[in-house]
């Protein structure tokens, strides 16, 4: 590609500085007023295009196993312990090179409707 990549263009430093400044400002607002401008929101930053997008997050569910009223997940666990089917066996996995070399590709979104609706 003829474009400048992040390694040579120096994108990483300015982007992390921008996000860090937003976080510091938000922390100061919370300390000074008890409220933050981004509380309950997800901020998406695209410095290349100069675009900031804010998505309102739905409130916590009282029955959530992690952050609800009576959480059942109270420590770090491996993905296999929490997910429905566990981690697929090595024989069912495919490498990025193998995926790239196949002619037919399909992406299947297996998120439940409620998760899909968060950012839809």
Backbone atoms as SQL, in Angstrom:
CREATE TABLE atoms (id INTEGER PRIMARY KEY, chain TEXT, resi INTEGER, resn TEXT, atom TEXT, x REAL, y REAL, z REAL);
INSERT INTO atoms VALUES
  (1, 'A', 1, 'UNK', 'N', 0.842, -1.177, 0.000),
  (2, 'A', 1, 'UNK', 'CA', 0.000, 0.000, 0.000),
  (3, 'A', 1, 'UNK', 'C', 0.880, 1.231, 0.000),
  (4, 'A', 2, 'UNK', 'N', 0.397, 2.297, -0.594),
  (5, 'A', 2, 'UNK', 'CA', 1.198, 3.517, -0.714),
  (6, 'A', 2, 'UNK', 'C', 0.962, 4.476, 0.452),
  (7, 'A', 3, 'UNK', 'N', -0.004, 4.169, 1.326),
  (8, 'A', 3, 'UNK', 'CA', -0.285, 5.048, 2.457),
  (9, 'A', 3, 'UNK', 'C', 0.753, 4.921, 3.546),
  (10, 'A', 4, 'UNK', 'N', 0.782, 5.910, 4.414),
  (11, 'A', 4, 'UNK', 'CA', 1.705, 5.891, 5.550),
  (12, 'A', 4, 'UNK', 'C', 1.054, 5.090, 6.668),
  (13, 'A', 5, 'UNK', 'N', 1.795, 4.114, 7.191),
  (14, 'A', 5, 'UNK', 'CA', 1.232, 3.323, 8.280),
  (15, 'A', 5, 'UNK', 'C', 1.557, 3.966, 9.629),
  (16, 'A', 6, 'UNK', 'N', 0.989, 3.406, 10.687),
  (17, 'A', 6, 'UNK', 'CA', 1.143, 3.977, 12.024),
  (18, 'A', 6, 'UNK', 'C', 2.593, 3.991, 12.488),
  (19, 'A', 7, 'UNK', 'N', 3.361, 2.979, 12.100),
  (20, 'A', 7, 'UNK', 'CA', 4.754, 2.893, 12.539),
  (21, 'A', 7, 'UNK', 'C', 5.565, 4.079, 12.022),
  (22, 'A', 8, 'UNK', 'N', 5.339, 4.452, 10.768),
  (23, 'A', 8, 'UNK', 'CA', 6.126, 5.534, 10.172),
  (24, 'A', 8, 'UNK', 'C', 5.444, 6.892, 10.293),
  (25, 'A', 9, 'UNK', 'N', 4.125, 6.903, 10.410),
  (26, 'A', 9, 'UNK', 'CA', 3.401, 8.161, 10.463),
  (27, 'A', 9, 'UNK', 'C', 3.245, 8.740, 11.852),
  (28, 'A', 10, 'UNK', 'N', 3.548, 7.963, 12.879),
  (29, 'A', 10, 'UNK', 'CA', 3.473, 8.485, 14.242),
  (30, 'A', 10, 'UNK', 'C', 2.061, 8.660, 14.764),
  (31, 'A', 11, 'UNK', 'N', 1.155, 7.798, 14.377),
  (32, 'A', 11, 'UNK', 'CA', -0.233, 7.938, 14.794),
  (33, 'A', 11, 'UNK', 'C', -0.422, 7.569, 16.259),
  (34, 'A', 12, 'UNK', 'N', 0.267, 6.551, 16.725),
  (35, 'A', 12, 'UNK', 'CA', 0.019, 6.013, 18.058),
  (36, 'A', 12, 'UNK', 'C', 0.187, 7.053, 19.166),
  (37, 'A', 13, 'UNK', 'N', 1.273, 7.793, 19.154),
  (38, 'A', 13, 'UNK', 'CA', 1.512, 8.771, 20.215),
  (39, 'A', 13, 'UNK', 'C', 0.416, 9.816, 20.335),
  (40, 'A', 14, 'UNK', 'N', 0.070, 10.508, 19.265),
  (41, 'A', 14, 'UNK', 'CA', -0.994, 11.512, 19.358),
  (42, 'A', 14, 'UNK', 'C', -2.347, 10.945, 19.757),
  (43, 'A', 15, 'UNK', 'N', -2.679, 9.749, 19.283),
  (44, 'A', 15, 'UNK', 'CA', -3.980, 9.157, 19.621),
  (45, 'A', 15, 'UNK', 'C', -4.035, 8.838, 21.106),
  (46, 'A', 16, 'UNK', 'N', -2.990, 8.232, 21.644),
  (47, 'A', 16, 'UNK', 'CA', -2.992, 7.916, 23.075),
  (48, 'A', 16, 'UNK', 'C', -2.994, 9.190, 23.910),
  (49, 'A', 17, 'UNK', 'N', -2.316, 10.215, 23.425),
  (50, 'A', 17, 'UNK', 'CA', -2.337, 11.500, 24.127),
  (51, 'A', 17, 'UNK', 'C', -3.729, 12.105, 24.154),
  (52, 'A', 18, 'UNK', 'N', -4.434, 12.020, 23.037),
  (53, 'A', 18, 'UNK', 'CA', -5.794, 12.545, 22.945),
  (54, 'A', 18, 'UNK', 'C', -6.729, 11.815, 23.898),
  (55, 'A', 19, 'UNK', 'N', -6.675, 10.483, 23.874),
  (56, 'A', 19, 'UNK', 'CA', -7.538, 9.687, 24.749),
  (57, 'A', 19, 'UNK', 'C', -7.176, 9.923, 26.214),
  (58, 'A', 20, 'UNK', 'N', -5.883, 10.018, 26.507),
  (59, 'A', 20, 'UNK', 'CA', -5.453, 10.289, 27.875),
  (60, 'A', 20, 'UNK', 'C', -5.947, 11.635, 28.372),
  (61, 'A', 21, 'UNK', 'N', -5.924, 12.650, 27.510),
  (62, 'A', 21, 'UNK', 'CA', -6.422, 13.976, 27.887),
  (63, 'A', 21, 'UNK', 'C', -7.921, 13.935, 28.165),
  (64, 'A', 22, 'UNK', 'N', -8.675, 13.184, 27.345),
  (65, 'A', 22, 'UNK', 'CA', -10.114, 13.034, 27.594),
  (66, 'A', 22, 'UNK', 'C', -10.366, 12.352, 28.938),
  (67, 'A', 23, 'UNK', 'N', -9.592, 11.306, 29.221),
  (68, 'A', 23, 'UNK', 'CA', -9.765, 10.584, 30.481),
  (69, 'A', 23, 'UNK', 'C', -9.407, 11.468, 31.675),
  (70, 'A', 24, 'UNK', 'N', -8.332, 12.229, 31.558),
  (71, 'A', 24, 'UNK', 'CA', -7.924, 13.117, 32.658),
  (72, 'A', 24, 'UNK', 'C', -8.989, 14.184, 32.904),
  (73, 'A', 25, 'UNK', 'N', -9.512, 14.760, 31.823),
  (74, 'A', 25, 'UNK', 'CA', -10.569, 15.760, 31.964),
  (75, 'A', 25, 'UNK', 'C', -11.804, 15.180, 32.619),
  (76, 'A', 26, 'UNK', 'N', -12.177, 13.968, 32.233),
  (77, 'A', 26, 'UNK', 'CA', -13.336, 13.307, 32.817),
  (78, 'A', 26, 'UNK', 'C', -13.108, 13.020, 34.294),
  (79, 'A', 27, 'UNK', 'N', -11.911, 12.580, 34.654),
  (80, 'A', 27, 'UNK', 'CA', -11.594, 12.321, 36.062),
  (81, 'A', 27, 'UNK', 'C', -11.704, 13.596, 36.889),
  (82, 'A', 28, 'UNK', 'N', -11.203, 14.708, 36.354),
  (83, 'A', 28, 'UNK', 'CA', -11.300, 15.988, 37.066),
  (84, 'A', 28, 'UNK', 'C', -12.753, 16.417, 37.246),
  (85, 'A', 29, 'UNK', 'N', -13.593, 16.224, 36.221),
  (86, 'A', 29, 'UNK', 'CA', -15.018, 16.567, 36.338),
  (87, 'A', 29, 'UNK', 'C', -15.688, 15.735, 37.424),
  (88, 'A', 30, 'UNK', 'N', -15.356, 14.448, 37.465),
  (89, 'A', 30, 'UNK', 'CA', -15.957, 13.573, 38.479),
  (90, 'A', 30, 'UNK', 'C', -15.503, 13.983, 39.872),
  (91, 'A', 31, 'UNK', 'N', -14.216, 14.280, 40.032),
  (92, 'A', 31, 'UNK', 'CA', -13.707, 14.703, 41.341),
  (93, 'A', 31, 'UNK', 'C', -14.302, 16.037, 41.778),
  (94, 'A', 32, 'UNK', 'N', -14.482, 16.968, 40.849),
  (95, 'A', 32, 'UNK', 'CA', -14.974, 18.298, 41.189),
  (96, 'A', 32, 'UNK', 'C', -16.483, 18.348, 41.401),
  (97, 'A', 33, 'UNK', 'N', -17.236, 17.598, 40.611),
  (98, 'A', 33, 'UNK', 'CA', -18.699, 17.717, 40.658),
  (99, 'A', 33, 'UNK', 'C', -19.417, 16.436, 41.052),
  (100, 'A', 34, 'UNK', 'N', -18.714, 15.317, 41.024),
  (101, 'A', 34, 'UNK', 'CA', -19.354, 14.037, 41.311),
  (102, 'A', 34, 'UNK', 'C', -20.025, 13.428, 40.091),
  (103, 'A', 35, 'UNK', 'N', -20.004, 14.137, 38.976),
  (104, 'A', 35, 'UNK', 'CA', -20.610, 13.637, 37.749),
  (105, 'A', 35, 'UNK', 'C', -19.647, 13.821, 36.593),
  (106, 'A', 36, 'UNK', 'N', -19.690, 12.880, 35.669),
  (107, 'A', 36, 'UNK', 'CA', -18.860, 12.980, 34.480),
  (108, 'A', 36, 'UNK', 'C', -19.719, 13.145, 33.242),
  (109, 'A', 37, 'UNK', 'N', -19.167, 13.776, 32.231),
  (110, 'A', 37, 'UNK', 'CA', -19.907, 13.995, 30.984),
  (111, 'A', 37, 'UNK', 'C', -20.135, 12.693, 30.231),
  (112, 'A', 38, 'UNK', 'N', -19.267, 11.715, 30.431),
  (113, 'A', 38, 'UNK', 'CA', -19.353, 10.467, 29.668),
  (114, 'A', 38, 'UNK', 'C', -19.884, 9.302, 30.485),
  (115, 'A', 39, 'UNK', 'N', -20.440, 9.552, 31.642),
  (116, 'A', 39, 'UNK', 'CA', -20.982, 8.485, 32.466),
  (117, 'A', 39, 'UNK', 'C', -22.150, 7.813, 31.747),
  (118, 'A', 40, 'UNK', 'N', -22.099, 6.481, 31.631),
  (119, 'A', 40, 'UNK', 'CA', -23.152, 5.748, 30.951),
  (120, 'A', 40, 'UNK', 'C', -23.074, 5.819, 29.442),
  (121, 'A', 41, 'UNK', 'N', -21.923, 6.243, 28.935),
  (122, 'A', 41, 'UNK', 'CA', -21.758, 6.392, 27.486),
  (123, 'A', 41, 'UNK', 'C', -20.459, 5.748, 27.033),
  (124, 'A', 42, 'UNK', 'N', -20.410, 5.377, 25.774),
  (125, 'A', 42, 'UNK', 'CA', -19.214, 4.863, 25.135),
  (126, 'A', 42, 'UNK', 'C', -18.785, 5.906, 24.117),
  (127, 'A', 43, 'UNK', 'N', -17.548, 6.371, 24.207),
  (128, 'A', 43, 'UNK', 'CA', -17.046, 7.378, 23.279),
  (129, 'A', 43, 'UNK', 'C', -16.151, 6.700, 22.249),
  (130, 'A', 44, 'UNK', 'N', -16.496, 6.854, 20.991),
  (131, 'A', 44, 'UNK', 'CA', -15.704, 6.326, 19.885),
  (132, 'A', 44, 'UNK', 'C', -14.971, 7.485, 19.240),
  (133, 'A', 45, 'UNK', 'N', -13.655, 7.351, 19.110),
  (134, 'A', 45, 'UNK', 'CA', -12.829, 8.432, 18.577),
  (135, 'A', 45, 'UNK', 'C', -12.190, 7.977, 17.276),
  (136, 'A', 46, 'UNK', 'N', -12.328, 8.792, 16.233),
  (137, 'A', 46, 'UNK', 'CA', -11.668, 8.531, 14.962),
  (138, 'A', 46, 'UNK', 'C', -10.866, 9.773, 14.599),
  (139, 'A', 47, 'UNK', 'N', -9.632, 9.885, 15.135),
  (140, 'A', 47, 'UNK', 'CA', -8.856, 11.104, 14.888),
  (141, 'A', 47, 'UNK', 'C', -8.475, 11.288, 13.420),
  (142, 'A', 48, 'UNK', 'N', -8.402, 10.202, 12.675),
  (143, 'A', 48, 'UNK', 'CA', -8.050, 10.315, 11.257),
  (144, 'A', 48, 'UNK', 'C', -9.099, 11.157, 10.523),
  (145, 'A', 49, 'UNK', 'N', -10.380, 10.926, 10.891),
  (146, 'A', 49, 'UNK', 'CA', -11.480, 11.654, 10.247),
  (147, 'A', 49, 'UNK', 'C', -11.923, 12.869, 11.058),
  (148, 'A', 50, 'UNK', 'N', -11.393, 13.008, 12.266),
  (149, 'A', 50, 'UNK', 'CA', -11.809, 14.119, 13.118),
  (150, 'A', 50, 'UNK', 'C', -13.214, 13.953, 13.657),
  (151, 'A', 51, 'UNK', 'N', -13.593, 12.696, 13.944),
  (152, 'A', 51, 'UNK', 'CA', -14.961, 12.412, 14.362),
  (153, 'A', 51, 'UNK', 'C', -14.971, 11.825, 15.771),
  (154, 'A', 52, 'UNK', 'N', -15.870, 12.335, 16.606),
  (155, 'A', 52, 'UNK', 'CA', -16.142, 11.779, 17.922),
  (156, 'A', 52, 'UNK', 'C', -17.600, 11.337, 17.906),
  (157, 'A', 53, 'UNK', 'N', -17.855, 10.128, 18.350),
  (158, 'A', 53, 'UNK', 'CA', -19.221, 9.620, 18.391),
  (159, 'A', 53, 'UNK', 'C', -19.490, 9.100, 19.796),
  (160, 'A', 54, 'UNK', 'N', -20.637, 9.427, 20.342),
  (161, 'A', 54, 'UNK', 'CA', -21.012, 8.987, 21.675),
  (162, 'A', 54, 'UNK', 'C', -22.238, 8.091, 21.581),
  (163, 'A', 55, 'UNK', 'N', -22.137, 6.919, 22.195),
  (164, 'A', 55, 'UNK', 'CA', -23.243, 5.966, 22.204),
  (165, 'A', 55, 'UNK', 'C', -23.712, 5.810, 23.639),
  (166, 'A', 56, 'UNK', 'N', -25.003, 6.019, 23.864),
  (167, 'A', 56, 'UNK', 'CA', -25.559, 5.853, 25.202),
  (168, 'A', 56, 'UNK', 'C', -25.678, 4.360, 25.503),
  (169, 'A', 57, 'UNK', 'N', -25.153, 3.937, 26.643),
  (170, 'A', 57, 'UNK', 'CA', -25.231, 2.539, 27.057),
  (171, 'A', 57, 'UNK', 'C', -26.480, 2.328, 27.900),
  (172, 'A', 58, 'UNK', 'N', -27.053, 1.145, 27.777),
  (173, 'A', 58, 'UNK', 'CA', -28.217, 0.866, 28.609),
  (174, 'A', 58, 'UNK', 'C', -27.746, 0.662, 30.049),
  (175, 'A', 59, 'UNK', 'N', -28.615, 0.878, 31.031),
  (176, 'A', 59, 'UNK', 'CA', -28.201, 0.715, 32.433),
  (177, 'A', 59, 'UNK', 'C', -27.920, -0.743, 32.776),
  (178, 'A', 60, 'UNK', 'N', -27.290, -0.939, 33.908),
  (179, 'A', 60, 'UNK', 'CA', -26.984, -2.298, 34.374),
  (180, 'A', 60, 'UNK', 'C', -28.271, -3.061, 34.623),
  (181, 'A', 61, 'UNK', 'N', -28.206, -4.360, 34.361),
  (182, 'A', 61, 'UNK', 'CA', -29.327, -5.234, 34.690),
  (183, 'A', 61, 'UNK', 'C', -29.148, -5.709, 36.122),
  (184, 'A', 62, 'UNK', 'N', -30.218, -5.690, 36.879),
  (185, 'A', 62, 'UNK', 'CA', -30.134, -6.133, 38.267),
  (186, 'A', 62, 'UNK', 'C', -29.749, -7.601, 38.372),
  (187, 'A', 63, 'UNK', 'N', -30.102, -8.422, 37.350),
  (188, 'A', 63, 'UNK', 'CA', -29.809, -9.855, 37.395),
  (189, 'A', 63, 'UNK', 'C', -28.496, -10.214, 36.697),
  (190, 'A', 64, 'UNK', 'N', -27.676, -9.218, 36.359),
  (191, 'A', 64, 'UNK', 'CA', -26.398, -9.485, 35.695),
  (192, 'A', 64, 'UNK', 'C', -25.492, -10.303, 36.623),
  (193, 'A', 65, 'UNK', 'N', -24.897, -11.410, 36.111),
  (194, 'A', 65, 'UNK', 'CA', -24.049, -12.255, 36.964),
  (195, 'A', 65, 'UNK', 'C', -22.726, -11.604, 37.367),
  (196, 'A', 66, 'UNK', 'N', -22.355, -10.499, 36.710),
  (197, 'A', 66, 'UNK', 'CA', -21.086, -9.841, 37.029),
  (198, 'A', 66, 'UNK', 'C', -21.297, -8.570, 37.856),
  (199, 'A', 67, 'UNK', 'N', -22.217, -7.693, 37.431),
  (200, 'A', 67, 'UNK', 'CA', -22.358, -6.395, 38.095),
  (201, 'A', 67, 'UNK', 'C', -23.739, -6.175, 38.695),
  (202, 'A', 68, 'UNK', 'N', -24.586, -7.200, 38.739),
  (203, 'A', 68, 'UNK', 'CA', -25.936, -7.060, 39.261),
  (204, 'A', 68, 'UNK', 'C', -25.982, -6.974, 40.772),
  (205, 'A', 69, 'UNK', 'N', -27.186, -7.002, 41.293),
  (206, 'A', 69, 'UNK', 'CA', -27.407, -6.882, 42.736),
  (207, 'A', 69, 'UNK', 'C', -26.746, -8.021, 43.503),
  (208, 'A', 70, 'UNK', 'N', -26.861, -9.232, 42.998),
  (209, 'A', 70, 'UNK', 'CA', -26.287, -10.406, 43.659),
  (210, 'A', 70, 'UNK', 'C', -25.403, -11.159, 42.664),
  (211, 'A', 71, 'UNK', 'N', -24.174, -10.658, 42.395),
  (212, 'A', 71, 'UNK', 'CA', -23.332, -11.264, 41.354),
  (213, 'A', 71, 'UNK', 'C', -22.869, -12.672, 41.711),
  (214, 'A', 72, 'UNK', 'N', -22.905, -13.566, 40.702),
  (215, 'A', 72, 'UNK', 'CA', -22.408, -14.926, 40.911),
  (216, 'A', 72, 'UNK', 'C', -20.978, -15.076, 40.406),
  (217, 'A', 73, 'UNK', 'N', -20.529, -14.180, 39.537),
  (218, 'A', 73, 'UNK', 'CA', -19.151, -14.172, 39.052),
  (219, 'A', 73, 'UNK', 'C', -18.419, -13.092, 39.836),
  (220, 'A', 74, 'UNK', 'N', -17.552, -13.509, 40.745),
  (221, 'A', 74, 'UNK', 'CA', -16.877, -12.551, 41.626),
  (222, 'A', 74, 'UNK', 'C', -15.361, -12.585, 41.515),
  (223, 'A', 75, 'UNK', 'N', -14.836, -13.407, 40.596),
  (224, 'A', 75, 'UNK', 'CA', -13.394, -13.467, 40.387),
  (225, 'A', 75, 'UNK', 'C', -13.126, -13.760, 38.920),
  (226, 'A', 76, 'UNK', 'N', -11.874, -13.587, 38.508),
  (227, 'A', 76, 'UNK', 'CA', -11.506, -13.858, 37.134),
  (228, 'A', 76, 'UNK', 'C', -11.583, -15.350, 36.861),
  (229, 'A', 77, 'UNK', 'N', -12.167, -15.702, 35.724),
  (230, 'A', 77, 'UNK', 'CA', -12.262, -17.096, 35.316),
  (231, 'A', 77, 'UNK', 'C', -11.843, -17.190, 33.855),
  (232, 'A', 78, 'UNK', 'N', -11.503, -18.385, 33.404),
  (233, 'A', 78, 'UNK', 'CA', -11.109, -18.544, 32.010),
  (234, 'A', 78, 'UNK', 'C', -12.336, -18.530, 31.118),
  (235, 'A', 79, 'UNK', 'N', -12.144, -18.203, 29.851),
  (236, 'A', 79, 'UNK', 'CA', -13.242, -18.116, 28.898),
  (237, 'A', 79, 'UNK', 'C', -14.013, -19.425, 28.826),
  (238, 'A', 80, 'UNK', 'N', -13.320, -20.549, 28.851),
  (239, 'A', 80, 'UNK', 'CA', -13.965, -21.851, 28.755),
  (240, 'A', 80, 'UNK', 'C', -14.923, -22.133, 29.889),
  (241, 'A', 81, 'UNK', 'N', -14.687, -21.552, 31.054),
  (242, 'A', 81, 'UNK', 'CA', -15.553, -21.797, 32.194),
  (243, 'A', 81, 'UNK', 'C', -16.869, -21.041, 32.096),
  (244, 'A', 82, 'UNK', 'N', -16.869, -19.924, 31.389),
  (245, 'A', 82, 'UNK', 'CA', -18.047, -19.065, 31.341),
  (246, 'A', 82, 'UNK', 'C', -18.875, -19.278, 30.083),
  (247, 'A', 83, 'UNK', 'N', -18.222, -19.482, 28.948),
  (248, 'A', 83, 'UNK', 'CA', -18.954, -19.570, 27.686),
  (249, 'A', 83, 'UNK', 'C', -19.767, -20.857, 27.606),
  (250, 'A', 84, 'UNK', 'N', -20.796, -20.828, 26.774),
  (251, 'A', 84, 'UNK', 'CA', -21.711, -21.968, 26.659),
  (252, 'A', 84, 'UNK', 'C', -21.016, -23.232, 26.181),
  (253, 'A', 85, 'UNK', 'N', -20.214, -23.111, 25.132),
  (254, 'A', 85, 'UNK', 'CA', -19.616, -24.302, 24.552),
  (255, 'A', 85, 'UNK', 'C', -18.169, -24.497, 24.923),
  (256, 'A', 86, 'UNK', 'N', -17.602, -23.591, 25.656),
  (257, 'A', 86, 'UNK', 'CA', -16.188, -23.682, 25.989),
  (258, 'A', 86, 'UNK', 'C', -15.316, -23.310, 24.802),
  (259, 'A', 87, 'UNK', 'N', -14.044, -23.479, 24.939),
  (260, 'A', 87, 'UNK', 'CA', -13.095, -23.159, 23.878),
  (261, 'A', 87, 'UNK', 'C', -13.076, -24.311, 22.884),
  (262, 'A', 88, 'UNK', 'N', -13.168, -24.022, 21.565),
  (263, 'A', 88, 'UNK', 'CA', -13.174, -25.104, 20.584),
  (264, 'A', 88, 'UNK', 'C', -11.870, -25.896, 20.620),
  (265, 'A', 89, 'UNK', 'N', -11.937, -27.201, 20.357),
  (266, 'A', 89, 'UNK', 'CA', -10.702, -27.997, 20.325),
  (267, 'A', 89, 'UNK', 'C', -9.809, -27.549, 19.169),
  (268, 'A', 90, 'UNK', 'N', -8.538, -27.821, 19.279),
  (269, 'A', 90, 'UNK', 'CA', -7.558, -27.400, 18.282),
  (270, 'A', 90, 'UNK', 'C', -7.944, -27.880, 16.890),
  (271, 'A', 91, 'UNK', 'N', -8.544, -29.064, 16.769),
  (272, 'A', 91, 'UNK', 'CA', -8.917, -29.603, 15.455),
  (273, 'A', 91, 'UNK', 'C', -10.006, -28.776, 14.773),
  (274, 'A', 92, 'UNK', 'N', -10.768, -27.994, 15.533),
  (275, 'A', 92, 'UNK', 'CA', -11.838, -27.168, 14.961),
  (276, 'A', 92, 'UNK', 'C', -11.403, -25.732, 14.696),
  (277, 'A', 93, 'UNK', 'N', -10.171, -25.410, 14.960),
  (278, 'A', 93, 'UNK', 'CA', -9.683, -24.044, 14.776),
  (279, 'A', 93, 'UNK', 'C', -9.036, -23.897, 13.410),
  (280, 'A', 94, 'UNK', 'N', -8.939, -22.651, 12.952),
  (281, 'A', 94, 'UNK', 'CA', -8.328, -22.350, 11.666),
  (282, 'A', 94, 'UNK', 'C', -7.405, -21.150, 11.840),
  (283, 'A', 95, 'UNK', 'N', -6.273, -21.177, 11.179),
  (284, 'A', 95, 'UNK', 'CA', -5.337, -20.057, 11.286),
  (285, 'A', 95, 'UNK', 'C', -5.758, -18.942, 10.336),
  (286, 'A', 96, 'UNK', 'N', -5.211, -17.769, 10.534),
  (287, 'A', 96, 'UNK', 'CA', -5.506, -16.632, 9.659),
  (288, 'A', 96, 'UNK', 'C', -5.071, -16.925, 8.230),
  (289, 'A', 97, 'UNK', 'N', -3.925, -17.595, 8.056),
  (290, 'A', 97, 'UNK', 'CA', -3.454, -17.938, 6.704),
  (291, 'A', 97, 'UNK', 'C', -4.413, -18.906, 6.031),
  (292, 'A', 98, 'UNK', 'N', -4.904, -19.904, 6.790),
  (293, 'A', 98, 'UNK', 'CA', -5.856, -20.860, 6.217),
  (294, 'A', 98, 'UNK', 'C', -7.157, -20.159, 5.818),
  (295, 'A', 99, 'UNK', 'N', -7.617, -19.254, 6.648),
  (296, 'A', 99, 'UNK', 'CA', -8.830, -18.509, 6.337),
  (297, 'A', 99, 'UNK', 'C', -8.648, -17.676, 5.070),
  (298, 'A', 100, 'UNK', 'N', -7.510, -17.015, 4.980),
  (299, 'A', 100, 'UNK', 'CA', -7.222, -16.170, 3.822),
  (300, 'A', 100, 'UNK', 'C', -7.158, -16.993, 2.529),
  (301, 'A', 101, 'UNK', 'N', -6.683, -18.228, 2.611),
  (302, 'A', 101, 'UNK', 'CA', -6.513, -19.044, 1.412),
  (303, 'A', 101, 'UNK', 'C', -7.812, -19.712, 0.948),
  (304, 'A', 102, 'UNK', 'N', -8.844, -19.721, 1.776),
  (305, 'A', 102, 'UNK', 'CA', -10.108, -20.330, 1.349),
  (306, 'A', 102, 'UNK', 'C', -10.869, -19.372, 0.448),
  (307, 'A', 103, 'UNK', 'N', -11.563, -19.922, -0.549),
  (308, 'A', 103, 'UNK', 'CA', -12.286, -19.074, -1.495),
  (309, 'A', 103, 'UNK', 'C', -13.603, -18.569, -0.924),
  (310, 'A', 104, 'UNK', 'N', -14.340, -19.424, -0.268),
  (311, 'A', 104, 'UNK', 'CA', -15.634, -19.021, 0.275),
  (312, 'A', 104, 'UNK', 'C', -15.470, -18.656, 1.745),
  (313, 'A', 105, 'UNK', 'N', -15.928, -17.466, 2.084),
  (314, 'A', 105, 'UNK', 'CA', -15.847, -17.002, 3.461),
  (315, 'A', 105, 'UNK', 'C', -17.219, -16.509, 3.900),
  (316, 'A', 106, 'UNK', 'N', -17.534, -16.728, 5.134),
  (317, 'A', 106, 'UNK', 'CA', -18.786, -16.225, 5.705),
  (318, 'A', 106, 'UNK', 'C', -18.523, -15.826, 7.140),
  (319, 'A', 107, 'UNK', 'N', -19.119, -14.739, 7.546),
  (320, 'A', 107, 'UNK', 'CA', -19.020, -14.303, 8.934),
  (321, 'A', 107, 'UNK', 'C', -20.398, -14.475, 9.545),
  (322, 'A', 108, 'UNK', 'N', -20.454, -15.186, 10.639),
  (323, 'A', 108, 'UNK', 'CA', -21.707, -15.464, 11.311),
  (324, 'A', 108, 'UNK', 'C', -21.704, -14.744, 12.647),
  (325, 'A', 109, 'UNK', 'N', -22.645, -13.832, 12.831),
  (326, 'A', 109, 'UNK', 'CA', -22.765, -13.090, 14.082),
  (327, 'A', 109, 'UNK', 'C', -23.612, -13.922, 15.031),
  (328, 'A', 110, 'UNK', 'N', -23.022, -14.410, 16.103),
  (329, 'A', 110, 'UNK', 'CA', -23.732, -15.293, 17.025),
  (330, 'A', 110, 'UNK', 'C', -24.130, -14.590, 18.329),
  (331, 'A', 111, 'UNK', 'N', -24.019, -13.263, 18.332),
  (332, 'A', 111, 'UNK', 'CA', -24.420, -12.540, 19.538),
  (333, 'A', 111, 'UNK', 'C', -25.932, -12.606, 19.716),
  (334, 'A', 112, 'UNK', 'N', -26.401, -12.637, 20.958),
  (335, 'A', 112, 'UNK', 'CA', -27.856, -12.570, 21.181),
  (336, 'A', 112, 'UNK', 'C', -28.372, -11.186, 20.735),
  (337, 'A', 113, 'UNK', 'N', -29.647, -11.108, 20.449),
  (338, 'A', 113, 'UNK', 'CA', -30.251, -9.862, 19.951),
  (339, 'A', 113, 'UNK', 'C', -29.979, -8.686, 20.887),
  (340, 'A', 114, 'UNK', 'N', -29.990, -8.920, 22.191),
  (341, 'A', 114, 'UNK', 'CA', -29.780, -7.824, 23.130),
  (342, 'A', 114, 'UNK', 'C', -28.371, -7.238, 22.991),
  (343, 'A', 115, 'UNK', 'N', -27.360, -8.087, 22.757),
  (344, 'A', 115, 'UNK', 'CA', -26.000, -7.588, 22.553),
  (345, 'A', 115, 'UNK', 'C', -25.874, -6.876, 21.214),
  (346, 'A', 116, 'UNK', 'N', -26.512, -7.427, 20.195),
  (347, 'A', 116, 'UNK', 'CA', -26.476, -6.796, 18.882),
  (348, 'A', 116, 'UNK', 'C', -27.132, -5.420, 18.944),
  (349, 'A', 117, 'UNK', 'N', -28.186, -5.299, 19.735),
  (350, 'A', 117, 'UNK', 'CA', -28.921, -4.042, 19.846),
  (351, 'A', 117, 'UNK', 'C', -28.186, -2.941, 20.559),
  (352, 'A', 118, 'UNK', 'N', -27.125, -3.260, 21.307),
  (353, 'A', 118, 'UNK', 'CA', -26.388, -2.228, 22.034),
  (354, 'A', 118, 'UNK', 'C', -25.793, -1.204, 21.090),
  (355, 'A', 119, 'UNK', 'N', -25.232, -1.657, 19.992),
  (356, 'A', 119, 'UNK', 'CA', -24.546, -0.751, 19.066),
  (357, 'A', 119, 'UNK', 'C', -25.228, -0.664, 17.703),
  (358, 'A', 120, 'UNK', 'N', -26.402, -1.246, 17.571),
  (359, 'A', 120, 'UNK', 'CA', -27.081, -1.231, 16.270),
  (360, 'A', 120, 'UNK', 'C', -27.740, 0.110, 16.015);
